[in-house]
């Protein structure tokens, strides 16, 4: 009955509006066809009006026409506000007319919505209007098989009215039932539910929300040899702000706890987690190659400050766990279709959020768990993050949709994905089209599921292949030549489809038919095209069946999909999807290019001062030089026996095996242990120590751990302590930027800093002289810890000293024993807790390079002293930290060869030279030569 009433009210408002707009001028024209007096207006005004003709035939009709005109103008002004969010500025003199017009249009809008929308579920179509008609959260709550549904509670919420709002829309948004709008009207004493005003704050009663769930903090794995206090203190990224620390507000204090933060899959500049993770992954691989070739005692090239800032932003949102989830899910889906004899379905769109991945298909399908159906017709499916399917360990399943890429972020914060290959053509138009095209190109180039892909660039930066990789990216300047290449490619693919009797590429890929033929080629065009070129390219991608070819262009081709970009949003047609488009600005791209060019630069920079006195490794060939052949009088049991060996030329020759020296007794130096390092290793320091050489945590703190009922601040407190220990004298802005990089330091949420800083102060407690280990703020020293509160990294630096040549080997070995694992590890997924450790990436790099240098120094000394046991421990630790450093493997080979450990030498050589090995190093000539010499020596 409510809906009928709304429809009737809307119909009445429509009739009233039409009567005013159309009927009023007809009546006015009928009764007063000419409002100008016969003798002229001036004469009528200055002469007495005894008959009332001037009033009746001129003044009143004029007032009527003015009223009608202003009302019609108000209708025109209010139409955008009624149906969109466009805000129209106030116009003096039209307030009354606009209020009446807004009331009528609101009633009409509600009536139309009730008549056609009505809140009833619409039939699912292959091309839904919204990209996420069923959310992951909603799917989880409606799944009858789940046994752990979240508890629901109701609460009153505040809502600020915006242009275009109605109580009907608000009720639909908050309750999922627009018919409940009278509850909002009653709660706010609204006499007329049709009349609401922009900017007013309404109370929306009894909104159903999930009750907060309290979970015990998950204990950290114990990587130390012995149990120790604080072993469960796994820090996870959070955020901090700063202000006076007294009496923080309760609602603000909770923001500092280690509860999951609002998930963020996009940087402030609009780069999504898929692109961020891909860029960081490629950058990390380049840096590993840099470190692999690094000379001991030097440092790899560092990017400029602007580039480092962009890298930090990317690290804030990169989420390898989420990427692995969608990648594994899609490959599992392909494997299921293959084993079940089904053709891989054609994708319409995808949506990725921190809750999981949603897939929208063009045709209905049916899949087993862990996929859950969210549309009755089987066109929408979801796989929650916690339900990632499992693939066989040795499974080699090609990615089924290798061209799935992000076009932008929806209102709920999810990444909207489209399959470029399925669209055939993506026309990107608008003032920022080139930046959106660049982001799309970069993401596809670094995507983890673009296994075998050819990217062709036309009219784009020639440095892009250096970022993406020249093996999968090429540039062309001649569009006509491009058309010839693509024409031949399409003909070959069509012939292969016919020969293999495959219905389309999806069928061929699912059955594994001629896999090399179906590698997609995506062409990115950022240059003007002639009409003939446009027509030819449209013909290549606009016909079915698809042949693995797609074009993304800033010149519309007239086929495929179109992404219309505005300053803030973008709409994808014909899908009807609205997003905040992912884009890369010119400044961002310049910074990215600097990052990658620097990572490809093998120019080395000087290391810290102490590296200038590092030892020189003994001549690596001297211990294995061929000795003179033994004389005839040599003892029969001599260990030097001729054997046959084959060198690089393949020529067999007799050589002599070198007698391997016998390892001596363990050599010890009369050097006392460093007491602080010893205490840290035994996990009993007298002062608090922040452990970052492995799993991050605080040990030795004598105060209460920052854990209260249901909440833990251990993570944020550990991150804050680590930052302050390595950045003494930091300001509140410094701390805020480091630990809460996406928040405004001046946003006033001081509880973010108050609560963790207060808890950290209590946790660290006082030194023996009653001095606080975390003093309060003062204008001179700003924020800093007690000088004796250090990180284990600072202890290592102290053990090394200013000149490593003056440091006893025992001290260096003790420094290596402080290392528990890869530095700054044990952090939880960024998708749950943000990234309050992004600031530590340069520190992590320096730690890795320092520890590998120290291990190299120990190995060089131990080759002379024949203390192989000490060298083995140091080198094993260094390889755990930086396994890509090639000189560590040469050092290990030398130590094991000198110790006579032939089996270990053979094992290492096999690992270095076997393509299937886990050791991914492109060997230098120096290493190749060493291996040859060792092989020749037997």
MIFI-454476 format. One record per residue (C-alpha): residue in three letters; x negated, y negated, z. Coordinates in steps of 0.5 Angstrom, whole numbers, padded with zeros to 4 digits, always signed. Layout:
<nuzas>
AlaXYZ...
</nuzas>
This chain:
<nuzas>
Unk+0000+0000+0000Unk-0006-0005+0001Unk-0008-0004-0006Unk-0001-0005-0009Unk-0001-0012-0004Unk-0008-0014-0007Unk-0006-0012-0014Unk+0001-0016-0013Unk-0003-0022-0010Unk-0008-0022-0016Unk-0003-0022-0021Unk+0001-0028-0018Unk-0006-0032-0017Unk-0007-0030-0025Unk+0000-0033-0027Unk-0001-0039-0022Unk-0007-0040-0026Unk-0005-0039-0033Unk+0001-0044-0031Unk-0003-0049-0029Unk-0008-0049-0034Unk-0003-0048-0040Unk+0004-0050-0037Unk+0002-0056-0034Unk-0001-0060-0040Unk+0005-0057-0044Unk+0010-0060-0039Unk+0006-0067-0039Unk+0006-0067-0047Unk+0013-0066-0047Unk+0015-0071-0042Unk+0010-0076-0044Unk+0008-0076-0051Unk+0005-0083-0050Unk+0003-0086-0044Unk+0001-0092-0047Unk+0006-0097-0046Unk+0009-0100-0053Unk+0007-0107-0051Unk+0000-0105-0049Unk-0003-0103-0042Unk-0005-0110-0041Unk+0002-0113-0042Unk+0005-0108-0038Unk+0001-0109-0032Unk+0001-0117-0032Unk+0009-0117-0033Unk+0014-0115-0028Unk+0016-0107-0028Unk+0024-0108-0027Unk+0026-0101-0030Unk+0020-0097-0027Unk+0018-0095-0034Unk+0010-0096-0033Unk+0010-0092-0026Unk+0014-0086-0030Unk+0012-0086-0037Unk+0004-0088-0035Unk+0002-0088-0028Unk+0005-0081-0026Unk+0003-0078-0033Unk-0004-0081-0032Unk-0005-0078-0025Unk-0002-0071-0028Unk-0007-0071-0033Unk-0013-0073-0029Unk-0011-0067-0024Unk-0010-0062-0029Unk-0017-0064-0032Unk-0021-0064-0025Unk-0017-0057-0023Unk-0019-0054-0030Unk-0026-0057-0029Unk-0026-0053-0022Unk-0024-0047-0025Unk-0030-0047-0030Unk-0035-0049-0025Unk-0032-0043-0020Unk-0032-0038-0025Unk-0040-0036-0025Unk-0039-0036-0017Unk-0033-0031-0017Unk-0036-0026-0021Unk-0044-0027-0020Unk-0049-0030-0015Unk-0050-0036-0019Unk-0050-0042-0014Unk-0046-0048-0016Unk-0048-0055-0013Unk-0043-0059-0010Unk-0040-0065-0014Unk-0037-0071-0011Unk-0029-0071-0011Unk-0028-0064-0013Unk-0028-0061-0006Unk-0021-0060-0006Unk-0020-0057-0013Unk-0026-0053-0012Unk-0023-0050-0006Unk-0016-0048-0009Unk-0020-0046-0015Unk-0024-0041-0011Unk-0018-0038-0007Unk-0014-0037-0014Unk-0020-0034-0017Unk-0022-0030-0011Unk-0015-0027-0011Unk-0016-0025-0018Unk-0022-0022-0017Unk-0020-0017-0012Unk-0014-0016-0015Unk-0018-0013-0022Unk-0023-0009-0017Unk-0017-0006-0014Unk-0013-0004-0020Unk-0019-0002-0024Unk-0025+0000-0019Unk-0021+0001-0012Unk-0026+0005-0009Unk-0025+0011-0012Unk-0030+0015-0015Unk-0031+0015-0022Unk-0033+0020-0027Unk-0041+0021-0027Unk-0043+0020-0034Unk-0050+0021-0037Unk-0052+0014-0037Unk-0050+0011-0030Unk-0049+0004-0029Unk-0053+0004-0023Unk-0060+0008-0023Unk-0058+0011-0016Unk-0051+0013-0016Unk-0053+0018-0010Unk-0058+0016-0005Unk-0063+0021-0002Unk-0060+0019+0005Unk-0053+0020+0003Unk-0055+0027+0000Unk-0058+0029+0006Unk-0052+0027+0010Unk-0047+0030+0006Unk-0051+0037+0005Unk-0047+0042+0008Unk-0053+0047+0009Unk-0057+0042+0013Unk-0057+0044+0021Unk-0060+0037+0023Unk-0056+0031+0021Unk-0057+0025+0024Unk-0053+0022+0030Unk-0048+0016+0028Unk-0046+0010+0032Unk-0042+0004+0031Unk-0044-0003+0032Unk-0042-0010+0030Unk-0046-0013+0025Unk-0047-0021+0022Unk-0046-0022+0015Unk-0048-0029+0011Unk-0043-0030+0006Unk-0046-0032-0001Unk-0043-0034-0007Unk-0039-0029-0011Unk-0037-0025-0004Unk-0030-0023-0002Unk-0028-0019+0004Unk-0026-0014-0001Unk-0034-0013-0003Unk-0036-0014+0004Unk-0032-0008+0006Unk-0034-0004+0001Unk-0041-0005+0002Unk-0041-0004+0010Unk-0036+0001+0010Unk-0036+0004+0003Unk-0028+0003+0003Unk-0026-0004+0001Unk-0019-0003+0004Unk-0022-0004+0011Unk-0023-0012+0009Unk-0017-0013+0014Unk-0021-0011+0020Unk-0026-0016+0018Unk-0021-0022+0017Unk-0018-0020+0024Unk-0025-0020+0027Unk-0026-0027+0025Unk-0019-0030+0026Unk-0018-0031+0018Unk-0011-0034+0017Unk-0012-0032+0009Unk-0017-0027+0007Unk-0018-0030+0000Unk-0021-0036+0003Unk-0028-0035+0005Unk-0034-0040+0004Unk-0041-0040+0002Unk-0046-0040+0008Unk-0041-0038+0014Unk-0043-0032+0018Unk-0038-0027+0019Unk-0038-0021+0024Unk-0037-0014+0021Unk-0034-0010+0027Unk-0036-0002+0027Unk-0041-0001+0022Unk-0043+0006+0022Unk-0051+0007+0023Unk-0056+0012+0025Unk-0057+0013+0032Unk-0065+0012+0033Unk-0068+0018+0034Unk-0074+0019+0039Unk-0079+0024+0037Unk-0086+0026+0041Unk-0092+0023+0038Unk-0095+0029+0034Unk-0102+0031+0037Unk-0108+0030+0033Unk-0112+0036+0031Unk-0118+0037+0035Unk-0124+0036+0031Unk-0129+0035+0037Unk-0133+0041+0040Unk-0130+0040+0046Unk-0123+0037+0049Unk-0123+0030+0051Unk-0118+0025+0053Unk-0115+0021+0048Unk-0116+0027+0043Unk-0109+0026+0040Unk-0110+0019+0039Unk-0109+0018+0031Unk-0108+0011+0029Unk-0103+0010+0024Unk-0103+0003+0020Unk-0098-0002+0023Unk-0098-0010+0024Unk-0100-0015+0029Unk-0099-0022+0030Unk-0101-0027+0035Unk-0099-0032+0040Unk-0098-0033+0048Unk-0098-0026+0051Unk-0093-0027+0057Unk-0086-0024+0057Unk-0086-0021+0049Unk-0079-0021+0047Unk-0076-0013+0047Unk-0074-0013+0040Unk-0081-0016+0038Unk-0085-0011+0042Unk-0082-0005+0039Unk-0085-0007+0032Unk-0092-0006+0035Unk-0090+0001+0037Unk-0092+0007+0032Unk-0085+0008+0030Unk-0085+0008+0022Unk-0084+0002+0019Unk-0080-0001+0014Unk-0082+0003+0008Unk-0086-0001+0002Unk-0087+0002-0005Unk-0089-0005-0008Unk-0094-0010-0006Unk-0092-0017-0006Unk-0095-0018-0013Unk-0090-0013-0015Unk-0094-0007-0016Unk-0091-0001-0015Unk-0094+0005-0011Unk-0095+0010-0017Unk-0099+0004-0021Unk-0103+0003-0014Unk-0104+0010-0013Unk-0107+0011-0020Unk-0111+0005-0020Unk-0114+0007-0013Unk-0115+0014-0015Unk-0119+0012-0022Unk-0123+0007-0018Unk-0125+0012-0013Unk-0127+0017-0018Unk-0132+0011-0021Unk-0135+0010-0015Unk-0136+0017-0013Unk-0140+0017-0020Unk-0144+0011-0017Unk-0146+0014-0011Unk-0148+0020-0014Unk-0153+0017-0018Unk-0155+0012-0012Unk-0162+0012-0010Unk-0163+0013-0003Unk-0164+0006+0001Unk-0160+0002-0004Unk-0153+0000-0005Unk-0148+0000-0010Unk-0145-0006-0014Unk-0140-0009-0010Unk-0134-0013-0013Unk-0132-0020-0012Unk-0128-0023-0007Unk-0122-0024-0011Unk-0122-0017-0014Unk-0123-0014-0007Unk-0117-0018-0005Unk-0113-0014-0010Unk-0116-0008-0008Unk-0114-0009-0001Unk-0106-0010-0004Unk-0106-0004-0008Unk-0109+0000-0002Unk-0103-0003+0002Unk-0098+0001-0002Unk-0102+0007-0005Unk-0099+0013-0002Unk-0102+0020-0005Unk-0097+0024-0001Unk-0091+0021-0005Unk-0095+0022-0012Unk-0096+0029-0010Unk-0089+0030-0008Unk-0086+0028-0015Unk-0092+0031-0019Unk-0091+0038-0016Unk-0083+0037-0016Unk-0083+0036-0024Unk-0088+0042-0025Unk-0084+0046-0021Unk-0078+0045-0025Unk-0082+0046-0031Unk-0084+0053-0028Unk-0077+0055-0026Unk-0074+0053-0033Unk-0080+0057-0036Unk-0079+0063-0032Unk-0071+0063-0032Unk-0071+0062-0040Unk-0068+0055-0040Unk-0070+0049-0044Unk-0073+0043-0039Unk-0067+0038-0039Unk-0068+0031-0042Unk-0069+0026-0037Unk-0065+0020-0037Unk-0068+0016-0031Unk-0072+0017-0024Unk-0072+0014-0018Unk-0078+0015-0013Unk-0077+0012-0005Unk-0080+0014+0001Unk-0075+0019+0002Unk-0076+0023-0004Unk-0075+0023-0011Unk-0068+0023-0015Unk-0067+0025-0022Unk-0062+0023-0027Unk-0061+0028-0033Unk-0057+0026-0040Unk-0054+0033-0039Unk-0051+0037-0034Unk-0056+0043-0031Unk-0056+0047-0025Unk-0063+0049-0021Unk-0064+0053-0014Unk-0067+0050-0008Unk-0070+0045-0006Unk-0067+0041-0011Unk-0060+0039-0008Unk-0054+0037-0013Unk-0052+0029-0012Unk-0047+0029-0018Unk-0041+0034-0019Unk-0043+0035-0026Unk-0050+0037-0025Unk-0053+0030-0028Unk-0056+0028-0021Unk-0061+0032-0017Unk-0065+0030-0011Unk-0071+0033-0008Unk-0073+0030-0001Unk-0080+0029+0001Unk-0080+0034+0007Unk-0077+0039+0002Unk-0083+0039-0003Unk-0083+0046-0007Unk-0089+0050-0007Unk-0093+0052-0013Unk-0098+0058-0014Unk-0105+0056-0012Unk-0108+0058-0019Unk-0102+0056-0023Unk-0103+0051-0029Unk-0097+0048-0031Unk-0097+0042-0035Unk-0093+0036-0033Unk-0086+0037-0037Unk-0085+0029-0037Unk-0092+0026-0038Unk-0089+0019-0040Unk-0085+0018-0034Unk-0087+0011-0032Unk-0084+0005-0027Unk-0080-0001-0030Unk-0079-0004-0023Unk-0076-0004-0016Unk-0069-0004-0015Unk-0065-0007-0009Unk-0066-0002-0004Unk-0074-0002-0005Unk-0074+0005-0010Unk-0078+0005-0016Unk-0074+0006-0022Unk-0077+0011-0027Unk-0076+0012-0035Unk-0079+0017-0039Unk-0082+0013-0045Unk-0082+0019-0050Unk-0074+0020-0049Unk-0073+0013-0050Unk-0077+0013-0057Unk-0078+0005-0056Unk-0078+0001-0051Unk-0077-0007-0053Unk-0079-0011-0048Unk-0077-0018-0049Unk-0077-0025-0045Unk-0082-0030-0042Unk-0086-0025-0038Unk-0086-0019-0043Unk-0093-0019-0044Unk-0095-0018-0037Unk-0089-0012-0036Unk-0092-0009-0042Unk-0099-0009-0039Unk-0097-0006-0032Unk-0093+0000-0036Unk-0099+0001-0040Unk-0104+0001-0034Unk-0099+0006-0030Unk-0099+0011-0036Unk-0106+0011-0037Unk-0108+0013-0029Unk-0101+0017-0028Unk-0103+0024-0025Unk-0098+0027-0029Unk-0100+0024-0036Unk-0105+0031-0037Unk-0106+0030-0044Unk-0104+0024-0047Unk-0106+0019-0052Unk-0105+0011-0051Unk-0106+0007-0057Unk-0106-0001-0056Unk-0105-0006-0061Unk-0106-0013-0059Unk-0108-0012-0052Unk-0115-0013-0048Unk-0120-0009-0051Unk-0123-0008-0044Unk-0117-0003-0042Unk-0120+0003-0045Unk-0125+0002-0039Unk-0120+0002-0034Unk-0116+0008-0037Unk-0121+0012-0040Unk-0124+0012-0047Unk-0122+0019-0047Unk-0115+0018-0047Unk-0114+0011-0050Unk-0116+0007-0056Unk-0115+0000-0059Unk-0113-0001-0066Unk-0112-0008-0070Unk-0109-0006-0076Unk-0102-0005-0076Unk-0101-0002-0083Unk-0107+0003-0081Unk-0103+0005-0075Unk-0097+0006-0079Unk-0100+0011-0083Unk-0103+0015-0077Unk-0096+0015-0074Unk-0093+0018-0080Unk-0098+0023-0081Unk-0097+0025-0074Unk-0090+0025-0074Unk-0090+0030-0080Unk-0095+0035-0077Unk-0090+0035-0071Unk-0084+0036-0075Unk-0087+0042-0079Unk-0090+0045-0072Unk-0083+0045-0070Unk-0080+0048-0076Unk-0085+0053-0076Unk-0084+0055-0069Unk-0077+0055-0069Unk-0076+0050-0063Unk-0070+0046-0062Unk-0074+0040-0060Unk-0081+0038-0056Unk-0078+0040-0049Unk-0076+0047-0052Unk-0083+0048-0055Unk-0086+0046-0048Unk-0082+0050-0044Unk-0084+0056-0048Unk-0091+0054-0048Unk-0091+0054-0056Unk-0097+0051-0059Unk-0098+0046-0053Unk-0104+0042-0057Unk-0099+0040-0062Unk-0094+0036-0057Unk-0099+0032-0053Unk-0095+0025-0053Unk-0098+0019-0056Unk-0095+0012-0053Unk-0096+0006-0057Unk-0097-0001-0054Unk-0096-0007-0058Unk-0097-0014-0056Unk-0097-0017-0063Unk-0093-0020-0068Unk-0090-0015-0073Unk-0087-0017-0080Unk-0080-0015-0082Unk-0083-0009-0086Unk-0087-0006-0080Unk-0082-0007-0075Unk-0077-0003-0080Unk-0083+0002-0081Unk-0084+0003-0074Unk-0077+0004-0072Unk-0076+0009-0077Unk-0082+0013-0074Unk-0079+0013-0067Unk-0071+0012-0068Unk-0070+0019-0071Unk-0068+0026-0068Unk-0071+0030-0066Unk-0077+0027-0062Unk-0084+0028-0064Unk-0088+0026-0058Unk-0088+0019-0060Unk-0086+0013-0057Unk-0087+0005-0058Unk-0087+0000-0052Unk-0087-0007-0056Unk-0086-0014-0054Unk-0083-0015-0062Unk-0076-0012-0062Unk-0076-0006-0066Unk-0068-0005-0066Unk-0068+0002-0064Unk-0069+0005-0057Unk-0068+0001-0050Unk-0069-0006-0049Unk-0072-0009-0042Unk-0070-0016-0042Unk-0074-0020-0037Unk-0073-0026-0033Unk-0077-0030-0028Unk-0075-0025-0022Unk-0071-0020-0025Unk-0070-0015-0031Unk-0064-0011-0034Unk-0065-0005-0038Unk-0060-0004-0043Unk-0056+0001-0045Unk-0057+0004-0039Unk-0055-0002-0035Unk-0060-0002-0030Unk-0062-0008-0026Unk-0069-0008-0023Unk-0075-0013-0020Unk-0080-0011-0026Unk-0087-0009-0025Unk-0092-0013-0028Unk-0099-0015-0028Unk-0101-0023-0028Unk-0107-0025-0032Unk-0110-0027-0025Unk-0109-0020-0022Unk-0111-0017-0029Unk-0118-0021-0029Unk-0119-0018-0022Unk-0117-0011-0024Unk-0122-0011-0029Unk-0128-0014-0025Unk-0126-0008-0020Unk-0127-0003-0026Unk-0133-0006-0029Unk-0137-0007-0022Unk-0135+0001-0021Unk-0138+0002-0028Unk-0144-0002-0026Unk-0150+0003-0024Unk-0154-0003-0022Unk-0157-0002-0015Unk-0157-0008-0010Unk-0162-0008-0004Unk-0160-0004+0002Unk-0160-0007+0010Unk-0167-0009+0012Unk-0169-0002+0015Unk-0168+0001+0009Unk-0175-0002+0006Unk-0179+0002+0011Unk-0176+0009+0009Unk-0180+0015+0007Unk-0182+0017+0000Unk-0180+0024-0001Unk-0186+0029-0002Unk-0188+0030-0009Unk-0182+0035-0011Unk-0186+0039-0016Unk-0192+0040-0011Unk-0189+0045-0007Unk-0187+0050-0013Unk-0193+0048-0018Unk-0196+0054-0021Unk-0202+0057-0017Unk-0208+0060-0021Unk-0207+0067-0023Unk-0209+0072-0017Unk-0216+0075-0018Unk-0217+0083-0019Unk-0219+0083-0012Unk-0213+0081-0009Unk-0209+0085-0004Unk-0204+0090-0007Unk-0199+0088-0002Unk-0200+0080-0004Unk-0193+0077-0004Unk-0195+0073-0011Unk-0193+0078-0016Unk-0192+0076-0024Unk-0185+0076-0026Unk-0182+0074-0033Unk-0178+0068-0033Unk-0174+0064-0039Unk-0175+0056-0039Unk-0171+0051-0043Unk-0173+0053-0049Unk-0171+0061-0048Unk-0178+0063-0049Unk-0180+0069-0044Unk-0187+0068-0041Unk-0190+0071-0035Unk-0191+0066-0029Unk-0193+0067-0022Unk-0188+0067-0016Unk-0190+0062-0010Unk-0191+0065-0003Unk-0186+0062+0001Unk-0188+0059+0008Unk-0186+0062+0014Unk-0181+0057+0018Unk-0185+0055+0024Unk-0182+0055+0031Unk-0177+0049+0032Unk-0181+0043+0033Unk-0179+0038+0038Unk-0181+0031+0040Unk-0182+0028+0046Unk-0177+0023+0046Unk-0171+0022+0051Unk-0164+0022+0049Unk-0160+0016+0048Unk-0156+0016+0054Unk-0150+0013+0050Unk-0150+0017+0044Unk-0151+0023+0049Unk-0145+0021+0053Unk-0141+0020+0046Unk-0143+0027+0044Unk-0141+0030+0051Unk-0134+0025+0050Unk-0136+0022+0057Unk-0138+0015+0056Unk-0138+0010+0062Unk-0135+0005+0057Unk-0129+0005+0052Unk-0132+0007+0045Unk-0128+0007+0039Unk-0129+0013+0035Unk-0129+0012+0027Unk-0134+0017+0025Unk-0129+0022+0023Unk-0122+0022+0026Unk-0121+0015+0029Unk-0119+0015+0037Unk-0121+0011+0043Unk-0125+0015+0048Unk-0127+0013+0055Unk-0122+0008+0056Unk-0120+0009+0064Unk-0113+0005+0063Unk-0106+0008+0062Unk-0105+0010+0055Unk-0100+0006+0051Unk-0095+0011+0051Unk-0088+0010+0054Unk-0081+0013+0054Unk-0080+0015+0046Unk-0085+0010+0044Unk-0093+0010+0043Unk-0097+0004+0041Unk-0104+0009+0041Unk-0105+0008+0033Unk-0104+0000+0033Unk-0108-0001+0039Unk-0114+0004+0036Unk-0114+0000+0030Unk-0114-0007+0033Unk-0120-0005+0038Unk-0124-0002+0032Unk-0122-0009+0028Unk-0124-0013+0034Unk-0131-0009+0035Unk-0133-0010+0028Unk-0131-0017+0028Unk-0132-0020+0034Unk-0129-0027+0035Unk-0123-0026+0030Unk-0118-0031+0030Unk-0111-0029+0031Unk-0110-0031+0023Unk-0116-0026+0022Unk-0113-0020+0026Unk-0106-0021+0023Unk-0108-0021+0016Unk-0112-0015+0017Unk-0107-0011+0021Unk-0101-0014+0018Unk-0103-0016+0011Unk-0096-0017+0008Unk-0093-0021+0013Unk-0094-0028+0014Unk-0098-0030+0020Unk-0094-0036+0021Unk-0087-0032+0021Unk-0086-0033+0029Unk-0086-0026+0030Unk-0091-0026+0036Unk-0089-0020+0039Unk-0093-0016+0034Unk-0099-0018+0037Unk-0097-0019+0044Unk-0095-0012+0046Unk-0101-0008+0043Unk-0106-0013+0045Unk-0103-0013+0052Unk-0103-0005+0052Unk-0110-0005+0049Unk-0112-0009+0055Unk-0109-0005+0060Unk-0112+0001+0056Unk-0119-0001+0056Unk-0118-0003+0063Unk-0125-0007+0066Unk-0132-0006+0067Unk-0136-0004+0073Unk-0137-0011+0075Unk-0129-0012+0074Unk-0130-0016+0067Unk-0124-0014+0063Unk-0126-0010+0057Unk-0121-0014+0053Unk-0122-0021+0055Unk-0116-0026+0054Unk-0116-0031+0048Unk-0121-0037+0049Unk-0122-0043+0044Unk-0130-0041+0044Unk-0130-0034+0043Unk-0123-0033+0040Unk-0121-0025+0041Unk-0127-0020+0042Unk-0128-0014+0046Unk-0133-0013+0052Unk-0140-0013+0049Unk-0141-0006+0052Unk-0135-0004+0048Unk-0137-0001+0042Unk-0135+0004+0036Unk-0140+0010+0035Unk-0142+0007+0028Unk-0145+0001+0032Unk-0149+0006+0036Unk-0151+0009+0030Unk-0154+0003+0028Unk-0157+0002+0034Unk-0161+0008+0034Unk-0163+0007+0027Unk-0166+0000+0029Unk-0169-0005+0025Unk-0175-0001+0021Unk-0173+0006+0020Unk-0180+0008+0020Unk-0181+0006+0027Unk-0175+0011+0029Unk-0177+0018+0032Unk-0174+0023+0028Unk-0170+0026+0034Unk-0166+0019+0035Unk-0164+0020+0027Unk-0162+0027+0028Unk-0158+0024+0035Unk-0155+0019+0030Unk-0152+0024+0025Unk-0150+0029+0031Unk-0145+0023+0033Unk-0141+0024+0026Unk-0135+0029+0027Unk-0132+0028+0020Unk-0131+0023+0014Unk-0131+0016+0017Unk-0124+0013+0019Unk-0120+0019+0017Unk-0114+0023+0021Unk-0110+0017+0019Unk-0102+0019+0017Unk-0099+0017+0011Unk-0098+0010+0009Unk-0091+0011+0006Unk-0089+0012+0014Unk-0094+0007+0017Unk-0096+0002+0012Unk-0104+0001+0012Unk-0107-0003+0018Unk-0114+0000+0016Unk-0114-0003+0009Unk-0119-0008+0012Unk-0124-0002+0013Unk-0125+0000+0006Unk-0132-0004+0005Unk-0134-0001+0012Unk-0133+0006+0010Unk-0137+0005+0004Unk-0143+0002+0008Unk-0142+0008+0013Unk-0142+0013+0008Unk-0149+0010+0004Unk-0152+0009+0011Unk-0151+0016+0014Unk-0153+0019+0007Unk-0160+0015+0007Unk-0161+0017+0014Unk-0160+0025+0012Unk-0165+0024+0006Unk-0170+0020+0011Unk-0170+0026+0016Unk-0170+0031+0010Unk-0177+0028+0007Unk-0180+0028+0014Unk-0178+0035+0015Unk-0181+0037+0009Unk-0188+0035+0012Unk-0187+0038+0019Unk-0183+0044+0016Unk-0177+0043+0021Unk-0172+0046+0017Unk-0167+0047+0022Unk-0166+0039+0024Unk-0166+0038+0016Unk-0161+0043+0015Unk-0156+0040+0020Unk-0157+0033+0018Unk-0156+0035+0011Unk-0150+0039+0012Unk-0147+0033+0016Unk-0149+0028+0010Unk-0146+0032+0005Unk-0139+0033+0009Unk-0139+0025+0009Unk-0141+0024+0002Unk-0142+0030-0002Unk-0142+0026-0009Unk-0149+0024-0007Unk-0154+0028-0012Unk-0160+0026-0008Unk-0157+0030-0002Unk-0157+0037-0006Unk-0164+0036-0009Unk-0166+0035-0001Unk-0162+0041+0000Unk-0165+0045-0005Unk-0172+0043-0003Unk-0171+0045+0004Unk-0168+0052+0003Unk-0174+0053-0003Unk-0179+0051+0002Unk-0176+0055+0008Unk-0176+0061+0003Unk-0168+0062+0003Unk-0167+0065-0004Unk-0160+0067-0003Unk-0158+0060-0001Unk-0162+0056-0007Unk-0159+0061-0012Unk-0152+0059-0009Unk-0153+0052-0009Unk-0156+0052-0016Unk-0150+0056-0018Unk-0145+0051-0015Unk-0149+0045-0019Unk-0149+0048-0026Unk-0142+0052-0026Unk-0136+0048-0029Unk-0131+0052-0024Unk-0135+0050-0018Unk-0132+0045-0013Unk-0138+0041-0013Unk-0136+0035-0019Unk-0143+0032-0021Unk-0146+0030-0027Unk-0153+0032-0026Unk-0159+0027-0028Unk-0165+0029-0031Unk-0169+0029-0025Unk-0164+0034-0022Unk-0164+0039-0028Unk-0172+0039-0028Unk-0172+0041-0020Unk-0167+0046-0022Unk-0172+0049-0028Unk-0178+0048-0023Unk-0175+0052-0018Unk-0172+0058-0023Unk-0179+0058-0026Unk-0182+0059-0019Unk-0178+0065-0018
</nuzas>
